[in-house]
Amino acid sequence: MTRPIRRILTIAGSDSGGGAGIQADLKTIMAHGCYGLSAVVALTAQNTRGVQAIHDAPAEFVRAQLDAVLSDIGCDAAKTGMLSRADTIETVADRCAVFAVPNLVVDPVMVSKSGHKLLRDDAIGALTRRLIPMARLITPNAEEAAVLLGREVRTVEDAKAAAGELGRLGSRAVLVKGGHLSETDRAVDVLWEPGGLTVFDGARLDARHTHGTGCTLSAAIASNLGLGLSLVDAVRDAREWLRRAMECAFEIGGGTGPVNHLWERADG
């Protein structure tokens, strides 16, 4: 009997440049052999050079999207990206609870690579109070971890401590991404679970085109969890998959270009 296709839901903003947000998530989900669903919480006007404008969707429309897809299709895993506003976060948390959404990966997107704020200051409390405690995994980078904790996260030891501290916010696991750590030339990510830490260590890739890497990684992890992988294997596979996507990145636009979500096809 054919195994049913795994359904992965992304709840995030749209990137008109196609390299991050909903667009990157859906490409990643499909590349992992899963079926992608989406709830768009904001429209952005952006390209490889940065974000020019943001138009938030009303919370009631976000709710309508979630009710539509979850009541009919359902999901095996979900991820959140840019959520922008406190009322959006409250709505997402409410619907995830009502529909018992499994394998929720929360990527606490706060600022774009070009420096545009993607999460309002008054929404951070809603994120930590409502959504993070529902998560199977949260995936902050070092800068986002620093905002959530109110202190700097600069070294690998800082990241290890931060992962454990963030775990006390209620998420079942925390992945502190080390791409922003300033005191190491390695690519080090730290995964905290109640049983201990797993450190993923690899050579840092000297890549120019890294637009959408955070979105892509969290979507890959969610896809892997939906496919039934253990958390450690889901993260390890997603890291390796993203590395190949970065190595095969597209030369598109005049700024920071996107990774190549179709690298496996390019490899033949």
Backbone as CSV, one residue per row, in Angstrom:
resi,resn,N_x,N_y,N_z,CA_x,CA_y,CA_z,C_x,C_y,C_z
1,MET,0.847,-1.197,0.000,0.000,0.000,0.000,0.884,1.250,0.000
2,THR,0.558,2.218,-0.827,1.334,3.448,-0.918,1.194,4.260,0.362
3,ARG,2.320,4.750,0.870,2.301,5.561,2.081,1.706,6.924,1.766
4,PRO,0.784,7.415,2.599,0.194,8.742,2.347,1.278,9.819,2.352
5,ILE,1.126,10.805,1.496,2.089,11.903,1.479,1.979,12.697,2.764
6,ARG,3.111,13.130,3.283,3.150,13.901,4.520,2.818,15.364,4.237
7,ARG,1.987,15.927,5.092,1.468,17.287,4.905,2.201,18.234,5.860
8,ILE,2.858,19.229,5.304,3.644,20.170,6.104,3.081,21.571,5.904
9,LEU,2.750,22.224,6.991,2.140,23.560,6.966,3.170,24.623,7.318
10,THR,3.249,25.664,6.499,4.071,26.820,6.832,3.172,28.013,7.120
11,ILE,3.457,28.679,8.219,2.713,29.866,8.653,3.733,30.994,8.715
12,ALA,3.726,31.867,7.733,4.817,32.834,7.615,4.435,33.951,6.656
13,GLY,5.411,34.807,6.365,5.208,35.892,5.426,5.621,35.496,4.018
14,SER,5.089,36.212,3.054,5.427,35.978,1.651,6.620,36.846,1.254
15,ASP,7.549,36.258,0.506,8.707,36.981,-0.019,8.540,37.122,-1.525
16,SER,8.290,38.339,-1.995,8.077,38.548,-3.434,9.305,38.191,-4.253
17,GLY,10.493,38.178,-3.616,11.710,37.785,-4.319,11.898,36.285,-4.401
18,GLY,11.081,35.528,-3.676,11.081,34.076,-3.792,12.148,33.337,-3.012
19,GLY,13.008,34.050,-2.290,14.127,33.365,-1.645,13.918,32.968,-0.207
20,ALA,12.949,33.585,0.459,12.717,33.315,1.878,11.215,33.146,2.108
21,GLY,10.815,33.095,3.375,9.409,33.061,3.722,8.649,31.885,3.139
22,ILE,7.363,32.125,2.879,6.475,31.086,2.359,7.051,30.411,1.119
23,GLN,7.617,31.203,0.217,8.121,30.644,-1.037,9.269,29.669,-0.782
24,ALA,10.226,30.058,0.065,11.336,29.155,0.384,10.833,27.915,1.105
25,ASP,9.868,28.102,2.001,9.332,26.967,2.754,8.683,25.948,1.833
26,LEU,7.835,26.414,0.922,7.131,25.486,0.034,8.102,24.758,-0.897
27,LYS,9.127,25.460,-1.368,10.137,24.801,-2.195,10.847,23.707,-1.407
28,THR,11.187,24.026,-0.170,11.891,23.060,0.681,11.021,21.849,0.984
29,ILE,9.768,22.101,1.318,8.837,21.016,1.644,8.674,20.080,0.451
30,MET,8.476,20.650,-0.723,8.313,19.826,-1.922,9.600,19.062,-2.246
31,ALA,10.744,19.690,-2.031,12.015,19.014,-2.289,12.219,17.819,-1.365
32,HIS,11.551,17.830,-0.218,11.634,16.708,0.717,10.544,15.659,0.469
33,GLY,9.824,15.811,-0.612,8.817,14.824,-0.972,7.534,14.928,-0.182
34,CYS,7.273,16.100,0.368,6.071,16.315,1.168,5.123,17.279,0.449
35,TYR,3.912,17.399,0.981,2.901,18.285,0.415,2.834,19.554,1.256
36,GLY,3.031,20.698,0.618,3.094,21.961,1.338,1.757,22.677,1.421
37,LEU,1.429,23.130,2.631,0.258,23.967,2.895,0.756,25.292,3.434
38,SER,-0.040,26.351,3.292,0.440,27.644,3.768,-0.674,28.501,4.343
39,ALA,-0.293,29.315,5.313,-1.124,30.400,5.811,-0.247,31.645,5.785
40,VAL,-0.608,32.610,4.964,0.207,33.808,4.776,-0.195,34.856,5.810
41,VAL,0.756,35.279,6.640,0.445,36.253,7.687,0.820,37.674,7.276
42,ALA,1.644,37.810,6.238,2.039,39.143,5.780,2.560,39.053,4.355
43,LEU,2.398,40.141,3.618,3.003,40.283,2.304,4.208,41.201,2.445
44,THR,5.303,40.851,1.811,6.451,41.750,1.809,6.818,42.099,0.372
45,ALA,7.239,43.324,0.179,7.852,43.736,-1.082,9.346,43.685,-0.848
46,GLN,10.008,42.667,-1.394,11.444,42.525,-1.156,12.119,41.835,-2.322
47,ASN,13.427,41.954,-2.331,14.257,41.323,-3.344,15.576,40.935,-2.692
48,THR,16.605,40.698,-3.476,17.886,40.288,-2.896,18.575,41.425,-2.146
49,ARG,18.117,42.646,-2.360,18.742,43.795,-1.705,18.098,44.139,-0.356
50,GLY,16.870,43.641,-0.119,16.244,43.932,1.162,14.737,44.033,1.076
51,VAL,14.143,44.380,2.211,12.690,44.517,2.324,12.319,45.980,2.138
52,GLN,11.407,46.238,1.213,10.989,47.619,0.953,9.675,47.980,1.663
53,ALA,8.800,46.995,1.846,7.509,47.286,2.474,6.900,45.995,3.004
54,ILE,6.041,46.154,4.031,5.337,45.015,4.627,3.861,45.365,4.765
55,HIS,3.011,44.420,4.386,1.566,44.586,4.553,1.055,43.379,5.343
56,ASP,0.669,43.599,6.600,0.212,42.512,7.462,-1.204,42.082,7.097
57,ALA,-1.434,40.777,7.135,-2.791,40.260,6.974,-3.527,40.404,8.299
58,PRO,-4.803,40.753,8.286,-5.568,40.826,9.531,-5.588,39.467,10.224
59,ALA,-5.589,39.486,11.551,-5.553,38.239,12.310,-6.737,37.340,11.973
60,GLU,-7.888,37.942,11.720,-9.064,37.115,11.414,-8.903,36.386,10.076
61,PHE,-8.129,36.982,9.144,-7.899,36.291,7.874,-6.865,35.184,8.043
62,VAL,-5.891,35.404,8.915,-4.944,34.331,9.241,-5.705,33.149,9.841
63,ARG,-6.629,33.460,10.738,-7.453,32.403,11.340,-8.262,31.661,10.270
64,ALA,-8.830,32.382,9.327,-9.628,31.752,8.278,-8.780,30.798,7.443
65,GLN,-7.558,31.197,7.126,-6.670,30.313,6.370,-6.359,29.036,7.140
66,LEU,-6.027,29.196,8.419,-5.682,28.035,9.236,-6.876,27.103,9.408
67,ASP,-8.041,27.674,9.655,-9.238,26.848,9.793,-9.521,26.085,8.504
68,ALA,-9.320,26.752,7.372,-9.614,26.121,6.082,-8.733,24.902,5.842
69,VAL,-7.420,25.072,6.006,-6.523,23.961,5.662,-6.501,22.880,6.741
70,LEU,-6.575,23.276,8.011,-6.473,22.274,9.072,-7.753,21.479,9.246
71,SER,-8.909,22.092,8.988,-10.170,21.361,9.133,-10.381,20.362,8.005
72,ASP,-9.753,20.587,6.870,-9.954,19.732,5.707,-8.768,18.807,5.451
73,ILE,-7.573,19.367,5.383,-6.389,18.606,4.969,-5.581,18.125,6.162
74,GLY,-5.474,18.971,7.196,-4.667,18.607,8.356,-3.183,18.724,8.062
75,CYS,-2.347,18.368,9.019,-0.902,18.408,8.791,-0.197,17.409,9.699
76,ASP,0.991,16.996,9.247,1.837,16.100,10.026,2.942,16.861,10.746
77,ALA,3.163,18.088,10.341,4.123,18.986,10.985,3.827,20.388,10.496
78,ALA,4.298,21.372,11.249,4.102,22.768,10.869,5.304,23.581,11.301
79,LYS,5.486,24.711,10.641,6.530,25.646,11.056,5.998,27.058,10.976
80,THR,6.499,27.902,11.844,6.174,29.321,11.769,7.440,30.090,11.427
81,GLY,7.243,31.187,10.708,8.345,32.075,10.386,8.002,33.477,10.853
82,MET,8.076,34.436,9.945,7.697,35.809,10.268,6.230,35.849,10.698
83,LEU,5.975,36.357,11.912,4.602,36.471,12.413,4.198,37.918,12.688
84,SER,5.165,38.786,12.832,4.974,40.241,12.831,4.277,40.810,14.059
85,ARG,3.026,40.393,14.347,2.208,41.093,15.333,1.754,40.156,16.446
86,ALA,1.453,40.761,17.604,1.003,39.986,18.759,-0.331,39.303,18.487
87,ASP,-1.265,39.993,17.838,-2.570,39.366,17.608,-2.469,38.213,16.618
88,THR,-1.530,38.299,15.687,-1.295,37.172,14.780,-0.772,35.972,15.550
89,ILE,0.183,36.205,16.440,0.746,35.117,17.237,-0.323,34.480,18.106
90,GLU,-1.164,35.292,18.728,-2.254,34.752,19.556,-3.182,33.882,18.710
91,THR,-3.481,34.330,17.508,-4.358,33.570,16.616,-3.720,32.248,16.206
92,VAL,-2.456,32.290,15.837,-1.758,31.072,15.433,-1.707,30.072,16.585
93,ALA,-1.378,30.555,17.775,-1.317,29.669,18.930,-2.679,29.048,19.223
94,ASP,-3.718,29.851,19.123,-5.072,29.366,19.382,-5.465,28.266,18.411
95,ARG,-5.225,28.471,17.112,-5.643,27.478,16.116,-4.772,26.224,16.185
96,CYS,-3.482,26.390,16.497,-2.618,25.217,16.656,-3.092,24.356,17.825
97,ALA,-3.588,25.016,18.879,-4.113,24.271,20.019,-5.418,23.577,19.663
98,VAL,-6.326,24.286,19.008,-7.629,23.717,18.652,-7.470,22.488,17.763
99,PHE,-6.537,22.550,16.815,-6.366,21.443,15.866,-5.240,20.483,16.268
100,ALA,-4.685,20.682,17.469,-3.628,19.800,17.986,-2.527,19.583,16.944
101,VAL,-1.990,20.680,16.428,-0.965,20.613,15.384,0.281,19.924,15.940
102,PRO,0.748,18.855,15.284,1.923,18.138,15.775,3.223,18.706,15.213
103,ASN,4.333,18.388,15.875,5.663,18.713,15.347,5.780,20.171,14.924
104,LEU,5.416,21.074,15.831,5.469,22.502,15.526,6.889,23.028,15.701
105,VAL,7.441,23.561,14.632,8.771,24.172,14.658,8.586,25.682,14.602
106,VAL,9.047,26.372,15.619,8.898,27.827,15.705,10.243,28.493,15.408
107,ASP,10.302,29.180,14.289,11.481,29.974,13.928,11.167,31.417,14.312
108,PRO,11.752,31.920,15.388,11.376,33.256,15.884,12.005,34.375,15.064
109,VAL,11.519,34.533,13.848,12.084,35.505,12.912,11.843,36.914,13.434
110,MET,12.914,37.668,13.596,12.802,39.013,14.158,13.271,40.106,13.222
111,VAL,14.376,39.854,12.514,14.968,40.880,11.653,15.433,40.211,10.367
112,SER,15.205,40.857,9.224,15.692,40.316,7.954,17.199,40.517,7.847
113,LYS,17.823,39.812,6.885,19.264,39.972,6.682,19.634,41.405,6.343
114,SER,18.707,42.144,5.737,18.979,43.534,5.378,18.721,44.495,6.537
115,GLY,18.296,43.954,7.696,18.104,44.774,8.881,16.695,45.274,9.103
116,HIS,15.723,44.820,8.302,14.332,45.263,8.445,13.658,44.468,9.557
117,LYS,13.028,45.169,10.511,12.383,44.499,11.634,11.141,43.746,11.157
118,LEU,11.072,42.443,11.485,9.973,41.585,11.046,9.087,41.117,12.200
119,LEU,9.452,41.466,13.422,8.633,41.151,14.595,8.583,42.391,15.479
120,ARG,7.379,42.871,15.727,7.239,44.069,16.542,7.665,43.796,17.982
121,ASP,8.185,44.832,18.637,8.671,44.662,20.007,7.583,44.147,20.940
122,ASP,6.350,44.614,20.749,5.280,44.208,21.660,4.760,42.795,21.364
123,ALA,5.309,42.154,20.320,4.892,40.795,19.988,5.798,39.742,20.620
124,ILE,6.957,40.155,21.129,7.902,39.185,21.694,7.296,38.488,22.910
125,GLY,6.553,39.224,23.716,5.910,38.624,24.876,4.903,37.558,24.495
126,ALA,4.110,37.831,23.446,3.138,36.842,22.979,3.843,35.599,22.447
127,LEU,4.974,35.803,21.783,5.743,34.679,21.257,6.225,33.773,22.388
128,THR,6.818,34.364,23.420,7.360,33.564,24.516,6.267,32.980,25.399
129,ARG,5.162,33.688,25.528,4.090,33.235,26.416,3.175,32.208,25.778
130,ARG,2.859,32.373,24.504,1.842,31.550,23.858,2.411,30.483,22.930
131,LEU,3.323,30.877,22.034,3.697,29.971,20.960,4.876,29.060,21.313
132,ILE,5.902,29.629,21.920,7.080,28.816,22.239,6.741,27.617,23.120
133,PRO,5.871,27.752,24.122,5.552,26.568,24.941,4.838,25.452,24.175
134,MET,4.323,25.742,22.986,3.633,24.733,22.181,4.586,24.015,21.229
135,ALA,5.814,24.478,21.140,6.713,24.037,20.082,7.383,22.698,20.380
136,ARG,7.529,21.907,19.323,8.406,20.723,19.389,9.846,21.183,19.376
137,LEU,10.091,22.295,18.672,11.434,22.841,18.544,11.346,24.319,18.232
138,ILE,12.224,25.119,18.819,12.398,26.503,18.384,13.803,26.631,17.813
139,THR,13.964,27.525,16.812,15.230,27.591,16.071,15.777,29.017,16.004
140,PRO,16.047,29.659,17.126,16.601,31.015,17.062,18.063,31.002,16.630
141,ASN,18.473,32.024,15.882,19.902,32.216,15.702,20.445,32.907,16.950
142,ALA,21.745,33.130,16.989,22.357,33.687,18.195,21.787,35.061,18.540
143,GLU,21.534,35.879,17.521,21.001,37.220,17.781,19.573,37.155,18.326
144,GLU,18.764,36.253,17.788,17.397,36.095,18.283,17.386,35.519,19.691
145,ALA,18.287,34.582,19.959,18.411,34.042,21.315,18.778,35.144,22.295
146,ALA,19.647,36.052,21.860,20.051,37.164,22.723,18.874,38.066,23.056
147,VAL,18.019,38.332,22.067,16.837,39.162,22.313,15.893,38.467,23.285
148,LEU,15.663,37.187,23.102,14.744,36.447,23.962,15.252,36.379,25.400
149,LEU,16.582,36.351,25.568,17.162,36.211,26.901,17.577,37.547,27.514
150,GLY,17.713,38.573,26.677,18.142,39.868,27.191,19.617,39.943,27.502
151,ARG,20.427,39.151,26.824,21.883,39.203,27.013,22.574,38.708,25.752
152,GLU,23.879,38.964,25.639,24.618,38.593,24.443,24.816,37.078,24.362
153,VAL,24.802,36.574,23.127,25.146,35.184,22.844,26.201,35.235,21.744
154,ARG,27.466,35.075,22.122,28.553,35.304,21.171,29.414,34.074,20.923
155,THR,29.566,33.206,21.922,30.452,32.064,21.810,29.656,30.757,21.813
156,VAL,30.351,29.663,21.522,29.699,28.355,21.568,29.219,28.058,22.980
157,GLU,30.009,28.415,23.970,29.589,28.201,25.358,28.369,29.052,25.697
158,ASP,28.319,30.267,25.166,27.127,31.104,25.331,25.906,30.411,24.723
159,ALA,26.110,29.836,23.533,25.000,29.177,22.835,24.507,27.968,23.624
160,LYS,25.419,27.205,24.213,25.023,26.054,25.024,24.188,26.501,26.219
161,ALA,24.648,27.538,26.898,23.903,28.044,28.055,22.556,28.610,27.624
162,ALA,22.549,29.344,26.503,21.316,29.963,26.016,20.285,28.905,25.648
163,ALA,20.721,27.821,25.017,19.790,26.770,24.617,19.066,26.198,25.829
164,GLY,19.810,25.939,26.904,19.184,25.431,28.116,18.245,26.427,28.758
165,GLU,18.649,27.695,28.775,17.795,28.731,29.360,16.512,28.902,28.553
166,LEU,16.626,28.869,27.229,15.436,29.006,26.386,14.516,27.795,26.544
167,GLY,15.090,26.651,26.851,14.273,25.470,27.093,13.308,25.662,28.248
168,ARG,13.675,26.521,29.171,12.795,26.769,30.317,11.581,27.618,29.947
169,LEU,11.557,28.146,28.701,10.359,28.863,28.232,9.245,27.899,27.857
170,GLY,9.560,26.592,27.807,8.514,25.606,27.610,8.613,24.759,26.364
171,SER,9.432,25.161,25.378,9.580,24.344,24.177,10.210,23.006,24.544
172,ARG,9.828,21.951,23.823,10.377,20.627,24.100,11.834,20.520,23.669
173,ALA,12.286,21.408,22.793,13.680,21.401,22.353,14.027,22.775,21.787
174,VAL,15.329,23.084,21.791,15.816,24.374,21.306,17.051,24.142,20.445
175,LEU,17.080,24.740,19.264,18.258,24.722,18.410,18.762,26.151,18.281
176,VAL,19.901,26.448,18.892,20.527,27.765,18.732,21.488,27.671,17.559
177,LYS,21.157,28.405,16.501,21.949,28.345,15.279,23.174,29.243,15.406
178,GLY,24.328,28.704,15.040,25.579,29.394,15.309,26.147,30.212,14.187
179,GLY,25.395,30.442,13.133,25.931,31.221,12.023,26.304,32.640,12.404
180,HIS,25.713,33.157,13.495,25.992,34.525,13.920,26.990,34.588,15.080
181,LEU,27.524,33.460,15.505,28.509,33.479,16.584,29.786,34.119,16.067
182,SER,30.289,35.086,16.809,31.411,35.885,16.310,32.768,35.339,16.728
183,GLU,32.814,34.404,17.669,34.099,33.974,18.206,34.455,32.549,17.803
184,THR,34.001,32.118,16.637,34.394,30.823,16.097,34.367,30.896,14.583
185,ASP,35.276,30.149,13.946,35.276,30.085,12.486,34.611,28.811,12.002
186,ARG,33.885,28.137,12.901,33.160,26.931,12.569,31.662,27.219,12.465
187,ALA,30.934,26.323,11.802,29.476,26.405,11.763,28.944,25.478,12.851
188,VAL,28.600,26.048,13.982,28.220,25.268,15.157,26.781,25.588,15.546
189,ASP,25.941,24.564,15.589,24.574,24.687,16.074,24.440,23.826,17.325
190,VAL,23.695,24.326,18.297,23.550,23.623,19.578,22.090,23.246,19.776
191,LEU,21.844,21.946,19.933,20.496,21.434,20.169,20.359,21.029,21.622
192,TRP,19.396,21.643,22.307,19.069,21.269,23.682,17.783,20.462,23.718
193,GLU,17.825,19.357,24.427,16.653,18.587,24.798,16.747,18.324,26.291
194,PRO,15.654,17.971,26.953,15.727,17.745,28.397,16.805,16.748,28.812
195,GLY,17.160,15.819,27.921,18.183,14.832,28.256,19.608,15.306,28.064
196,GLY,19.804,16.483,27.475,21.157,16.978,27.277,21.320,17.755,25.984
197,LEU,22.584,17.996,25.616,22.924,18.800,24.448,23.502,17.935,23.340
198,THR,23.202,18.314,22.106,23.861,17.758,20.932,24.465,18.927,20.170
199,VAL,25.767,18.867,19.902,26.455,19.937,19.186,26.740,19.470,17.762
200,PHE,26.264,20.232,16.797,26.523,19.959,15.385,27.634,20.904,14.939
201,ASP,28.765,20.346,14.541,29.948,21.139,14.234,30.414,20.817,12.819
202,GLY,30.586,21.848,12.021,31.083,21.648,10.667,31.880,22.856,10.219
203,ALA,32.584,22.716,9.118,33.344,23.835,8.567,32.378,24.917,8.094
204,ARG,32.723,26.167,8.392,31.895,27.272,7.932,32.039,27.430,6.422
205,LEU,30.909,27.547,5.739,30.905,27.692,4.293,31.044,29.164,3.927
206,ASP,32.024,29.468,3.110,32.226,30.851,2.666,31.280,31.114,1.493
207,ALA,30.043,31.483,1.835,29.004,31.640,0.823,28.466,33.063,0.840
208,ARG,28.270,33.617,-0.336,27.719,34.968,-0.442,26.196,34.932,-0.439
209,HIS,25.618,33.937,-1.109,24.174,33.917,-1.314,23.505,33.042,-0.250
210,THR,22.994,33.691,0.772,22.444,32.990,1.935,21.042,33.468,2.291
211,HIS,20.388,34.153,1.349,19.038,34.651,1.616,18.086,33.471,1.846
212,GLY,17.368,33.491,2.967,16.383,32.460,3.241,16.913,31.224,3.934
213,THR,18.143,31.261,4.430,18.708,30.061,5.054,17.946,29.655,6.314
214,GLY,17.554,30.629,7.126,16.821,30.290,8.351,15.467,29.670,8.052
215,CYS,14.741,30.263,7.113,13.440,29.714,6.710,13.605,28.311,6.149
216,THR,14.597,28.158,5.293,14.829,26.872,4.642,15.176,25.790,5.651
217,LEU,16.045,26.114,6.617,16.439,25.117,7.625,15.240,24.670,8.449
218,SER,14.446,25.614,8.933,13.304,25.239,9.766,12.265,24.456,8.977
219,ALA,12.069,24.800,7.698,11.138,24.046,6.854,11.650,22.635,6.601
220,ALA,12.961,22.489,6.433,13.545,21.160,6.231,13.401,20.310,7.487
221,ILE,13.625,20.925,8.654,13.461,20.182,9.911,12.014,19.746,10.088
222,ALA,11.069,20.659,9.850,9.652,20.316,9.980,9.278,19.179,9.027
223,SER,9.778,19.247,7.798,9.509,18.180,6.831,10.044,16.844,7.338
224,ASN,11.257,16.858,7.863,11.861,15.626,8.374,11.090,15.066,9.565
225,LEU,10.622,15.950,10.440,9.813,15.483,11.567,8.500,14.889,11.074
226,GLY,7.885,15.527,10.088,6.661,14.996,9.513,6.867,13.642,8.860
227,LEU,8.080,13.414,8.360,8.415,12.135,7.735,8.748,11.057,8.758
228,GLY,8.826,11.446,10.025,9.046,10.460,11.073,10.458,10.351,11.598
229,LEU,11.361,11.232,11.187,12.731,11.188,11.704,12.765,11.623,13.161
230,SER,13.742,11.127,13.896,13.985,11.628,15.245,14.443,13.067,15.155
231,LEU,14.377,13.781,16.261,14.755,15.191,16.229,16.214,15.368,15.830
232,VAL,17.101,14.599,16.421,18.527,14.736,16.102,18.763,14.445,14.626
233,ASP,18.157,13.393,14.109,18.325,13.061,12.690,17.679,14.115,11.790
234,ALA,16.540,14.657,12.230,15.859,15.693,11.447,16.736,16.924,11.310
235,VAL,17.392,17.320,12.398,18.274,18.494,12.364,19.525,18.202,11.554
236,ARG,20.127,17.047,11.786,21.361,16.702,11.064,21.120,16.657,9.559
237,ASP,20.051,16.002,9.137,19.744,15.913,7.713,19.455,17.297,7.127
238,ALA,18.706,18.133,7.874,18.369,19.472,7.388,19.623,20.334,7.223
239,ARG,20.549,20.227,8.160,21.814,20.975,8.063,22.584,20.568,6.814
240,GLU,22.677,19.275,6.568,23.424,18.794,5.410,22.726,19.194,4.112
241,TRP,21.402,19.133,4.114,20.637,19.502,2.921,20.806,20.998,2.620
242,LEU,20.757,21.822,3.657,20.924,23.261,3.479,22.331,23.593,2.983
243,ARG,23.316,22.892,3.484,24.681,23.153,3.036,24.811,22.949,1.531
244,ARG,24.215,21.886,1.008,24.273,21.651,-0.431,23.498,22.738,-1.182
245,ALA,22.380,23.171,-0.610,21.607,24.240,-1.249,22.404,25.542,-1.287
246,MET,23.213,25.797,-0.274,24.061,26.990,-0.246,25.211,26.863,-1.234
247,GLU,25.786,25.675,-1.315,26.896,25.465,-2.250,26.450,25.651,-3.699
248,CYS,25.177,25.370,-3.964,24.635,25.470,-5.329,23.774,26.719,-5.507
249,ALA,23.985,27.723,-4.663,23.118,28.905,-4.653,23.076,29.595,-6.013
250,PHE,21.924,30.243,-6.253,21.703,30.942,-7.518,22.393,32.306,-7.527
251,GLU,22.895,32.689,-8.685,23.402,34.050,-8.909,22.239,34.873,-9.443
252,ILE,21.407,35.360,-8.536,20.203,36.099,-8.917,20.197,37.443,-8.198
253,GLY,19.906,38.522,-8.912,19.784,39.834,-8.300,21.122,40.462,-7.975
254,GLY,21.042,41.676,-7.420,22.249,42.436,-7.147,22.677,42.428,-5.699
255,GLY,21.973,41.674,-4.846,22.309,41.638,-3.427,22.634,40.231,-2.968
256,THR,22.076,39.860,-1.817,22.275,38.518,-1.269,21.259,37.578,-1.897
257,GLY,21.713,36.701,-2.760,20.828,35.824,-3.498,20.345,34.642,-2.673
258,PRO,19.365,33.902,-3.219,18.785,32.769,-2.502,19.610,31.502,-2.648
259,VAL,19.402,30.575,-1.710,19.979,29.247,-1.862,19.198,28.496,-2.947
260,ASN,19.756,27.377,-3.384,19.147,26.598,-4.467,18.367,25.428,-3.874
261,HIS,17.052,25.584,-3.779,16.217,24.523,-3.219,16.074,23.334,-4.163
262,LEU,16.535,23.488,-5.399,16.458,22.416,-6.383,17.818,21.779,-6.650
263,TRP,18.717,21.875,-5.681,20.092,21.395,-5.921,20.134,19.908,-6.254
264,GLU,19.236,19.111,-5.698,19.267,17.672,-5.988,18.936,17.403,-7.454
265,ARG,18.056,18.188,-8.027,17.755,18.039,-9.460,18.950,18.474,-10.288
266,ALA,19.609,19.560,-9.849,20.783,20.040,-10.574,21.908,19.006,-10.557
267,ASP,21.987,18.258,-9.439,23.013,17.221,-9.324,22.700,15.989,-10.158
268,GLY,21.486,15.972,-10.741,21.094,14.843,-11.559,20.631,13.660,-10.736
